[in-house]
Amino acid sequence: MKQSDVVITAVPSVPGQEQDRLAEGIAEVGRRANIAKYGDASLADPGSTWAASLGETPYRRRVALVAQGPDGQVVAYVSAGLPLSDNTALAELELEFDPAVDVGSVGRALWERLAPMLRAEGRATAQLWSSHGGASGSGPRVSPVTGVGTIASDATTDLLIDLGFVLEQVERYSVLDVAAVADRAIELLRRAAAQAGPDYRLHSWAGITPVELREQLAVLRARMSVDVPLAELDVEQEVWDAERVLHADQRVEQVGRLQLISAAEHVPTGALVAYTLLTQRLDLPEIAYQDDTLVHGDHRGHRLGMLVKAANVGALERLAPQVARIHTWNADENAHMLAINVELGFATKGAEGGWQLRLAN
């Protein structure tokens, strides 16, 4: 299906039947695309999550465009997350295609509609992540600016390069089989706790962060936005406080997920100095995503990264026992975190490419 066969439509920001229909169409495109890449549809968000994500918040709003075929079926989409309280010159894109679509022509049609909208919003930089199945391959590869890792060259990479996007970074996509590593996680937690010593104490919880921990978690979440490897991606430190932590927790619930956090407290000061965050899909409760993991720079070298990650895997049995697989993504140059994941038992399944385009006025 080519550009001449599709109509580009904006997804309504107001809840209703049309929003629900198009959100479900976006979800179906994601399912087909992920089956083609990984043989697994579980990485695609459901339509209900997409619809919920279109609601504006004090911190972010999202716009989405879809390409529809002659029968009204959604065959491709692009969305732009627009930060409102920080990073206000940034647009965070998601782009996906049905495997039967002509990516070059339909993708250009979506971009030509979206780009003027971003400029009108004052967005100076667009970023997106492309997903690629398989840990390696014999075909052509594309290397990032960092020089670390590669992704497979395909129709999407060709489109992005043609549009002027630069591949800044590559992330490794990995999956953990929870049942297979349960005993290993317990042993790694024991070792990490012994290495950390009595100066550090663990906290684990599901759902809303306890009120007494929100300010401290806000400090870590702000650091998380810039402390991870970012290559040359244009990212400013996010502004977090206790109110934003509560809002983020509530937002996770609204999009149909359960959040699990394990954090390490520095006992002498009472401050949280490390944390890790998982989200379980409630529509597919066997699936969880490993999101943030951060150790405060002043407390590195005490195995706190392993401590909180192994603790969170162990907490699954109590807080979310249905979880069977954990999906995660890490920058290829983040050797320390990748080493922790490998030690835990994560297996590489693919890669993602972090692309950036600085928009001309």
C-alpha positions in Angstrom: 0.0 0.0 0.0 1.5 3.3 -1.1 1.0 7.0 -0.3 -1.7 7.4 -3.0 -3.8 4.6 -1.3 -4.0 6.2 2.2 -5.6 9.1 3.9 -3.8 10.8 6.8 -6.1 11.5 9.8 -5.5 13.1 13.2 -6.6 11.0 16.1 -9.1 13.0 18.2 -7.7 14.1 21.6 -11.2 13.9 23.0 -12.4 10.5 24.2 -15.2 9.0 22.0 -16.0 6.3 19.5 -13.6 7.6 16.8 -10.7 7.9 19.2 -11.4 4.4 20.4 -11.6 3.0 16.8 -8.3 4.7 15.7 -6.5 3.8 19.0 -7.5 0.1 18.4 -6.2 0.5 14.8 -2.9 1.8 16.1 -2.7 -1.2 18.5 -3.3 -3.6 15.7 -0.5 -2.1 13.6 1.8 -2.5 16.5 0.8 -6.1 17.0 1.4 -7.0 13.3 4.7 -5.1 13.3 6.0 -6.8 16.4 5.0 -10.3 15.2 7.0 -9.6 12.0 10.0 -8.4 13.9 10.0 -10.7 17.0 7.3 -13.3 16.5 5.7 -11.7 19.6 2.8 -9.3 19.8 3.2 -8.6 23.5 5.3 -5.5 23.0 2.4 -3.6 21.4 0.3 -1.5 23.7 -3.5 -2.2 23.6 -5.9 0.3 22.2 -7.1 1.3 25.7 -3.6 2.3 26.6 -3.2 4.4 23.5 -6.5 6.1 24.1 -5.6 6.9 27.7 -2.2 8.3 26.6 -3.9 10.9 24.4 -5.2 12.8 27.4 -3.3 16.0 28.2 -1.6 16.3 31.6 0.2 19.1 33.3 3.5 17.5 32.1 2.8 16.2 28.7 0.4 15.9 25.8 0.4 13.7 22.8 -0.7 14.1 19.2 -1.2 11.2 16.8 -1.7 10.8 13.1 -2.8 7.6 11.3 -2.7 6.5 7.7 -5.9 4.7 6.7 -6.5 2.5 3.7 -9.5 2.7 1.4 -11.5 0.6 3.8 -10.7 2.8 6.8 -8.2 0.3 8.3 -5.2 1.9 10.1 -2.0 0.8 8.3 0.6 3.1 9.9 0.8 5.7 12.6 3.1 8.4 14.1 2.6 10.0 17.4 4.5 12.9 19.1 4.8 13.2 22.9 5.2 16.8 23.8 6.7 17.6 27.2 5.1 20.7 28.8 7.1 21.4 32.0 10.6 20.7 30.7 12.2 19.8 27.4 9.7 22.0 25.8 11.7 22.2 22.5 11.5 18.4 22.2 9.1 16.1 20.4 9.3 12.3 21.2 8.0 10.3 18.3 6.7 6.8 17.8 6.4 5.5 14.3 5.2 2.1 13.1 3.9 0.4 9.9 1.9 -2.6 8.9 4.3 -5.0 7.3 2.4 -4.7 4.0 2.8 -0.9 3.7 5.2 0.9 1.5 7.2 2.4 4.3 9.0 5.1 2.2 5.9 6.7 0.7 3.5 6.3 3.6 6.1 7.3 6.1 6.9 10.5 4.2 3.2 11.3 4.0 2.9 11.1 7.8 6.0 13.1 8.3 5.0 15.9 5.9 1.8 16.3 7.9 3.4 16.1 11.3 6.5 18.2 10.8 4.7 21.6 10.3 2.7 20.8 13.5 5.9 20.3 15.5 7.4 23.5 14.2 4.2 25.4 15.0 4.5 24.1 18.6 8.0 25.5 18.8 9.6 22.1 18.9 13.2 22.3 17.7 14.2 18.6 17.9 12.4 15.4 17.0 13.6 12.0 18.5 12.3 8.5 18.0 13.4 4.9 18.5 13.2 2.3 15.8 12.9 -1.4 16.7 14.8 -4.3 15.0 14.4 -8.0 15.6 17.4 -10.3 15.9 20.6 -9.8 17.8 22.7 -10.0 14.6 22.4 -10.6 10.9 24.2 -10.9 7.7 22.6 -8.0 5.9 23.6 -4.3 5.9 24.0 -2.6 9.2 23.7 1.0 10.4 26.1 2.4 13.0 25.3 5.2 15.5 27.3 8.3 16.2 28.5 6.7 19.4 30.2 4.0 17.4 28.8 1.3 19.8 26.4 -1.3 18.4 24.6 -1.5 15.1 21.0 -2.0 13.8 19.8 -3.7 10.7 19.3 -1.6 7.7 15.6 -1.8 6.6 12.9 0.3 5.0 12.4 2.3 8.2 16.1 3.2 8.6 16.1 4.2 4.9 13.2 6.4 5.5 14.6 8.1 8.5 18.0 8.7 6.9 16.2 10.1 3.8 14.2 12.5 6.1 17.5 13.7 7.7 17.4 11.9 11.0 20.7 10.9 12.5 21.2 7.6 14.3 22.7 8.7 17.6 22.6 5.6 19.8 21.8 1.9 19.8 20.0 0.1 22.7 20.1 -3.6 23.3 16.7 -5.3 23.7 16.7 -8.2 26.2 14.2 -10.5 27.8 14.3 -12.3 31.2 12.5 -15.6 31.8 11.5 -15.0 35.4 10.9 -18.7 36.4 14.2 -19.8 35.0 16.2 -17.3 37.1 14.2 -17.3 40.3 16.9 -19.1 42.3 19.7 -17.1 40.7 18.0 -13.8 41.6 17.7 -14.9 45.2 21.4 -15.7 45.4 22.4 -12.5 43.6 20.3 -10.5 46.0 22.0 -12.2 48.9 25.4 -11.4 47.5 24.6 -7.8 46.7 23.1 -7.2 50.1 26.3 -8.6 51.7 28.5 -6.3 49.5 26.3 -3.3 50.2 26.5 -3.9 53.9 24.4 -2.5 56.8 24.5 1.1 55.5 21.8 0.3 52.9 18.3 -0.9 53.4 15.8 -2.1 50.8 12.2 -0.9 50.2 9.8 -2.5 47.7 6.2 -1.5 46.9 3.6 -1.8 44.2 1.4 1.0 42.8 1.5 4.4 44.4 4.7 5.5 46.1 4.4 5.9 49.8 4.0 9.6 50.6 7.1 9.7 52.8 9.3 8.5 49.9 8.0 10.8 47.1 10.3 13.7 47.5 13.3 11.5 47.7 12.2 9.5 44.7 11.6 12.7 42.8 15.3 13.5 43.2 16.3 10.2 41.7 13.8 10.4 38.9 15.2 13.9 37.9 18.7 12.5 37.8 17.5 9.5 35.8 16.5 11.8 32.9 20.1 12.7 32.3 22.4 10.3 34.2 22.0 7.5 31.7 24.1 7.4 28.5 22.4 9.8 26.0 24.9 10.1 23.2 24.2 13.5 21.5 20.5 13.4 22.1 19.2 16.8 23.0 17.7 16.2 26.5 17.4 18.5 29.5 17.1 17.3 33.1 13.5 16.8 33.9 11.9 18.7 36.8 10.4 16.3 39.4 8.8 16.9 42.8 6.5 14.8 45.1 3.4 15.9 43.1 4.9 14.7 39.8 5.8 11.4 41.4 2.2 10.9 42.5 0.9 12.0 39.1 3.3 9.5 37.3 2.2 6.7 39.6 -1.5 7.5 38.9 -0.8 7.7 35.2 0.7 4.2 35.2 -2.6 3.0 36.6 -4.7 4.9 34.1 -2.9 3.3 31.1 -3.5 -0.2 32.5 -0.3 -1.1 34.2 0.9 -2.0 37.7 4.1 -0.4 38.9 6.7 -2.2 41.0 9.6 -0.3 42.6 12.5 -1.4 44.7 14.8 1.3 46.2 17.8 1.4 48.4 17.9 3.7 51.4 21.3 5.0 52.7 20.6 4.3 56.4 23.0 6.9 57.9 21.3 9.8 56.0 17.8 8.3 55.5 18.0 9.2 51.8 17.0 7.0 48.8 20.1 6.5 46.7 19.0 3.9 44.1 15.9 2.6 42.6 14.5 0.4 39.8 11.1 0.3 38.3 9.0 -2.4 36.6 5.6 -2.1 35.0 3.3 -5.1 34.6 0.7 -5.1 31.8 -2.7 -5.8 33.4 -4.1 -6.9 30.0 -1.2 -9.3 29.6 -0.2 -9.9 33.3 2.6 -12.3 32.3 4.5 -9.4 30.7 6.4 -6.7 32.5 8.8 -4.0 31.3 12.0 -3.0 33.1 12.1 0.7 32.9 14.3 3.0 35.1 17.3 1.8 37.1 19.5 4.4 38.7 22.2 4.5 41.4 23.1 8.0 42.7 26.7 8.8 41.7 27.8 9.3 45.3 26.8 5.7 46.1 28.1 3.7 43.2 30.5 0.8 43.8 28.4 -0.9 46.4 26.5 -3.2 44.1 23.3 -1.2 44.6 22.2 -1.6 40.9 22.2 -5.4 41.4 20.7 -5.1 44.8 17.6 -3.2 43.7 17.2 -5.1 40.4 17.5 -8.6 42.1 15.1 -7.4 44.8 12.5 -6.3 42.3 12.7 -9.6 40.5 12.3 -11.4 43.8 9.4 -9.1 44.8 7.5 -10.3 41.7 6.4 -13.5 43.5 4.8 -11.4 46.2 3.5 -8.3 44.3 2.9 -9.6 40.8 3.2 -13.4 40.7 1.8 -13.7 37.1 4.8 -12.1 35.5 6.7 -14.6 33.4 8.8 -12.4 31.2 10.5 -9.0 31.7 11.5 -6.9 28.7 14.2 -4.2 28.9 16.3 -1.9 26.8 19.8 -0.5 27.6 22.3 1.6 25.7 25.0 -0.5 24.2 27.7 1.7 25.8 26.1 1.2 29.3 28.4 -1.7 30.0 27.8 -1.7 33.8 24.0 -2.1 33.5 24.3 -4.6 30.7 26.6 -6.7 32.8 24.1 -6.7 35.6 21.3 -7.8 33.2 23.5 -10.6 31.8 24.3 -11.8 35.3 20.6 -11.8 36.1 19.9 -13.9 33.0 18.5 -11.5 30.4 18.9 -12.8 26.9 19.4 -10.4 23.9 16.4 -10.5 21.4 17.0 -7.4 19.2 18.0 -3.8 19.2 16.5 -0.3 19.0 18.0 2.8 17.3 17.7 6.2 18.8 17.3 8.8 16.0 17.3 12.6 16.1 16.5 15.4 13.8 17.0 19.1 14.5 14.1 20.8 12.8 14.7 23.8 10.5 12.5 26.8 11.1 
